[in-house]
Amino acid sequence: MNRIEHIQKVIEPLRQQIINHRVYQVINDVDDLRVFMEHHVYAVWDFMSLLKSLQVNLTCTSIPWFPVGSASTRSLINEIVAGEESDVDQDGIKKSHFELYLEAMEQCGADTAAFGRFSESLKLKQDRTVAYAAASTPGAAQEFVNFTFKLIENNKLHQQSSAFTFGREDLIPNMFFSIVNDLNKKFPEQLSIFKYYLERHIEVDGDHHSHLALEMTAELCSDNEAFWVEAEKAAVESLQKRIVLWEGAYQQILKHKMTV
């Protein structure tokens, strides 16, 4: 775990940049939050794509079945997938965290149609650039998704695991939770689902899953020095892309404020 601690030390300045990013200071009302969510939804979605890439490569997902890799990594990834892909919503109904996020967007009036066009384009096997054009995907979100899929396409599992582990959604700071809680008091009919999403996120992702992901990264890197170096690089780049995404949301919120 000393190598894990080393990566954590290296990325701490980047984590602090994200946690203290100025985007949180400009989210003053539901309109601002909608703009933020329309950027953030791409990170919520491609987080799942990265997770499923790990599951496909670390377990057997084909027929006939044969054991793949170590039982330890199979256990770790399957437990994370089960929690992310089939958790429960505020009514106890089974749902993925991504589906819950889309429902939160719909409740608060954020635009989900754009992401829907992006998703449908990909389902038709169209290129990501075509999907971006169909959805008018923000440039910062495109850069974020492109980095994730570069990792997926390179198929280096230790790098995928590192980006998944250290670039996780647990980077959202307490300040943001406070903003959402305050807004929810004024507009509970618009933000109750998002508030639940964040609370569930802290309960499941921020604690148990983060520990499982650390174990998975350590196991995949093992004693391979080159793997650890590449894992550190992936962690750093994933956080840098998160900063770009947050900055894109910040600029768009400011632009929106000037038009209302």
C-alpha positions as CSV (number, residue, x, y, z in Angstrom):
1,M,0.0,0.0,0.0
2,N,3.1,2.3,0.1
3,R,2.8,2.7,-3.6
4,I,-0.9,3.7,-3.2
5,E,0.1,6.3,-0.6
6,H,2.7,7.6,-3.0
7,I,0.1,8.2,-5.7
8,Q,-2.2,9.8,-3.2
9,K,0.5,12.2,-2.2
10,V,1.4,13.0,-5.9
11,I,-2.3,13.8,-6.8
12,E,-3.2,15.7,-3.6
13,P,-2.6,19.1,-5.2
14,L,-4.8,18.2,-8.1
15,R,-7.5,16.9,-5.7
16,Q,-7.4,20.2,-3.8
17,Q,-7.8,22.1,-7.1
18,I,-10.9,20.1,-7.8
19,I,-12.3,20.3,-4.3
20,N,-11.8,24.1,-4.1
21,H,-12.7,24.8,-7.7
22,R,-14.4,28.1,-8.4
23,V,-17.3,26.4,-10.1
24,Y,-19.0,25.7,-6.7
25,Q,-18.9,29.4,-5.9
26,V,-21.1,30.4,-8.9
27,I,-23.8,27.8,-8.3
28,N,-26.4,30.0,-6.6
29,D,-29.7,28.7,-7.9
30,V,-31.3,25.8,-9.7
31,D,-30.5,27.3,-13.1
32,D,-26.8,27.2,-12.3
33,L,-27.1,23.6,-11.0
34,R,-28.8,22.6,-14.3
35,V,-25.8,23.8,-16.3
36,F,-23.4,22.0,-13.9
37,M,-25.4,18.7,-14.3
38,E,-25.5,19.0,-18.1
39,H,-21.7,18.8,-18.0
40,H,-21.3,16.4,-15.1
41,V,-23.6,13.7,-16.6
42,Y,-20.9,12.8,-19.1
43,A,-18.6,12.0,-16.2
44,V,-21.2,9.9,-14.4
45,W,-21.8,8.0,-17.6
46,D,-18.2,7.3,-18.6
47,F,-17.4,6.3,-15.1
48,M,-19.8,3.4,-15.7
49,S,-18.1,2.7,-19.1
50,L,-14.7,2.5,-17.4
51,L,-16.2,0.2,-14.7
52,K,-17.7,-2.2,-17.3
53,S,-14.5,-2.3,-19.2
54,L,-12.7,-3.5,-16.1
55,Q,-15.4,-6.1,-15.5
56,V,-15.3,-7.4,-19.0
57,N,-11.5,-7.8,-18.8
58,L,-11.2,-9.1,-15.3
59,T,-14.0,-11.6,-15.4
60,C,-15.5,-14.0,-17.9
61,T,-18.4,-12.4,-19.7
62,S,-18.6,-14.9,-22.6
63,I,-19.9,-18.4,-23.1
64,P,-18.7,-21.0,-22.5
65,W,-17.5,-19.7,-19.1
66,F,-13.9,-20.2,-17.9
67,P,-12.3,-18.6,-14.8
68,V,-10.3,-15.5,-15.7
69,G,-7.6,-13.9,-13.7
70,S,-7.5,-14.0,-9.9
71,A,-10.6,-14.7,-7.9
72,S,-9.7,-11.7,-5.7
73,T,-9.9,-9.1,-8.6
74,R,-13.1,-10.8,-9.8
75,S,-14.7,-10.4,-6.4
76,L,-13.6,-6.8,-6.1
77,I,-14.9,-5.7,-9.5
78,N,-18.1,-7.6,-9.4
79,E,-19.0,-6.1,-6.0
80,I,-18.4,-2.6,-7.3
81,V,-20.5,-3.3,-10.4
82,A,-23.4,-4.7,-8.5
83,G,-23.5,-1.6,-6.3
84,E,-23.2,0.9,-9.1
85,E,-25.3,-0.8,-11.7
86,S,-28.2,-2.0,-9.5
87,D,-28.5,0.1,-6.4
88,V,-31.8,1.5,-5.0
89,D,-33.5,4.8,-5.5
90,Q,-35.2,6.8,-2.8
91,D,-38.3,4.5,-3.1
92,G,-36.3,1.3,-2.8
93,I,-36.5,0.5,-6.5
94,K,-33.5,-1.1,-8.1
95,K,-31.6,1.4,-10.3
96,S,-28.2,2.3,-11.5
97,H,-26.5,5.4,-10.2
98,F,-26.5,6.8,-13.7
99,E,-30.2,6.2,-14.2
100,L,-30.8,7.9,-10.8
101,Y,-28.7,10.9,-12.0
102,L,-30.8,11.2,-15.2
103,E,-34.0,11.2,-13.1
104,A,-32.5,13.9,-10.9
105,M,-31.8,16.0,-14.0
106,E,-35.3,15.6,-15.2
107,Q,-36.8,16.5,-11.8
108,C,-34.8,19.8,-11.7
109,G,-35.4,20.7,-15.3
110,A,-31.9,20.1,-16.7
111,D,-31.7,19.1,-20.3
112,T,-31.5,15.3,-20.7
113,A,-32.5,15.3,-24.4
114,A,-28.9,16.3,-25.5
115,F,-27.3,13.4,-23.7
116,G,-30.1,11.2,-25.0
117,R,-29.1,12.1,-28.6
118,F,-25.4,11.3,-27.7
119,S,-26.4,8.0,-26.2
120,E,-28.7,7.0,-29.1
121,S,-26.0,7.8,-31.6
122,L,-23.5,5.5,-29.8
123,K,-26.1,2.8,-29.7
124,L,-26.3,3.0,-33.5
125,K,-22.5,2.3,-33.5
126,Q,-21.7,5.8,-34.7
127,D,-18.4,7.5,-34.0
128,R,-18.1,9.6,-30.8
129,T,-17.5,12.7,-32.9
130,V,-20.8,12.1,-34.6
131,A,-22.5,11.6,-31.2
132,Y,-20.9,14.8,-29.9
133,A,-22.2,16.7,-32.8
134,A,-25.7,15.3,-32.4
135,A,-25.8,16.3,-28.8
136,S,-23.8,19.6,-29.0
137,T,-21.7,18.1,-26.2
138,P,-19.6,20.7,-24.4
139,G,-16.0,20.7,-25.4
140,A,-14.8,20.1,-21.9
141,A,-17.0,17.0,-21.6
142,Q,-15.7,15.7,-25.0
143,E,-12.2,16.0,-23.7
144,F,-13.1,14.2,-20.5
145,V,-14.8,11.3,-22.3
146,N,-12.1,11.0,-24.9
147,F,-9.5,10.5,-22.2
148,T,-11.5,7.8,-20.6
149,F,-12.1,6.0,-23.8
150,K,-8.4,6.3,-24.7
151,L,-7.7,4.3,-21.5
152,I,-10.4,1.8,-22.4
153,E,-9.1,1.3,-26.0
154,N,-5.4,1.0,-24.8
155,N,-6.7,-1.9,-22.6
156,K,-4.1,-1.5,-19.9
157,L,-6.1,-2.6,-16.9
158,H,-3.8,-1.2,-14.2
159,Q,-4.2,2.3,-15.8
160,Q,-8.0,1.9,-16.1
161,S,-8.2,0.8,-12.5
162,S,-6.1,3.7,-11.4
163,A,-8.2,6.3,-13.3
164,F,-11.3,4.7,-11.9
165,T,-9.9,4.6,-8.3
166,F,-8.3,8.1,-8.1
167,G,-10.5,10.0,-10.5
168,R,-13.7,8.9,-8.8
169,E,-16.8,10.8,-8.0
170,D,-15.8,11.2,-4.4
171,L,-14.0,14.4,-5.4
172,I,-17.2,16.4,-4.9
173,P,-16.6,18.5,-1.8
174,N,-18.7,19.1,1.2
175,M,-19.3,22.7,0.0
176,F,-21.3,21.3,-2.9
177,F,-23.4,19.1,-0.6
178,S,-24.2,22.2,1.4
179,I,-25.3,24.2,-1.7
180,V,-27.6,21.4,-2.8
181,N,-29.0,21.0,0.7
182,D,-29.8,24.7,0.9
183,L,-31.4,24.8,-2.5
184,N,-33.4,21.7,-1.7
185,K,-34.9,23.4,1.3
186,K,-36.3,26.0,-1.1
187,F,-37.1,23.7,-4.0
188,P,-37.6,20.2,-2.7
189,E,-39.9,19.3,-5.6
190,Q,-37.0,19.9,-7.9
191,L,-34.0,18.7,-6.0
192,S,-35.0,15.8,-3.8
193,I,-33.7,13.1,-6.1
194,F,-30.4,14.9,-6.6
195,K,-30.0,15.3,-2.9
196,Y,-30.7,11.5,-2.5
197,Y,-28.2,10.8,-5.3
198,L,-25.5,12.7,-3.5
199,E,-26.3,11.1,-0.1
200,R,-26.2,7.7,-1.6
201,H,-23.1,8.5,-3.4
202,I,-21.3,9.4,0.0
203,E,-22.7,6.2,1.6
204,V,-21.7,3.7,-1.1
205,D,-19.1,5.2,-3.4
206,G,-17.2,7.4,-1.1
207,D,-16.4,4.7,1.5
208,H,-16.9,1.0,0.7
209,H,-16.3,1.2,-3.1
210,S,-13.3,3.4,-2.8
211,H,-11.6,0.9,-0.5
212,L,-12.4,-1.9,-2.9
213,A,-11.0,0.1,-5.8
214,L,-7.8,0.7,-4.0
215,E,-7.4,-3.0,-3.4
216,M,-8.1,-3.7,-7.0
217,T,-5.4,-1.2,-8.2
218,A,-2.8,-2.6,-5.8
219,E,-3.5,-6.1,-7.0
220,L,-3.4,-5.2,-10.7
221,C,-0.1,-3.4,-10.3
222,S,1.4,-5.9,-7.9
223,D,5.2,-5.7,-7.9
224,N,5.5,-4.4,-11.4
225,E,7.3,-1.1,-11.2
226,A,6.4,-0.1,-14.8
227,F,2.7,-0.7,-14.0
228,W,2.9,1.6,-10.9
229,V,4.5,4.4,-13.0
230,E,1.7,4.1,-15.6
231,A,-0.9,3.9,-12.9
232,E,0.3,7.2,-11.4
233,K,0.3,8.9,-14.8
234,A,-3.3,7.7,-15.4
235,A,-4.4,9.1,-12.0
236,V,-2.8,12.4,-12.6
237,E,-4.3,12.8,-16.1
238,S,-7.7,11.8,-15.0
239,L,-7.7,14.5,-12.4
240,Q,-6.4,17.1,-14.8
241,K,-9.3,16.2,-17.2
242,R,-11.7,16.6,-14.2
243,I,-10.4,20.1,-13.7
244,V,-10.9,20.9,-17.4
245,L,-14.5,19.6,-17.1
246,W,-15.2,21.7,-14.0
247,E,-13.7,24.8,-15.7
248,G,-16.0,24.2,-18.7
249,A,-19.0,24.1,-16.4
250,Y,-17.9,27.2,-14.6
251,Q,-17.5,29.2,-17.9
252,Q,-20.9,28.0,-19.1
253,I,-22.6,29.0,-15.9
254,L,-21.1,32.5,-16.1
255,K,-22.2,32.7,-19.8
256,H,-25.8,31.6,-18.8
257,K,-25.9,34.2,-16.0
258,M,-25.2,36.9,-18.5
259,T,-28.1,35.9,-20.7
260,V,-30.8,35.9,-18.0
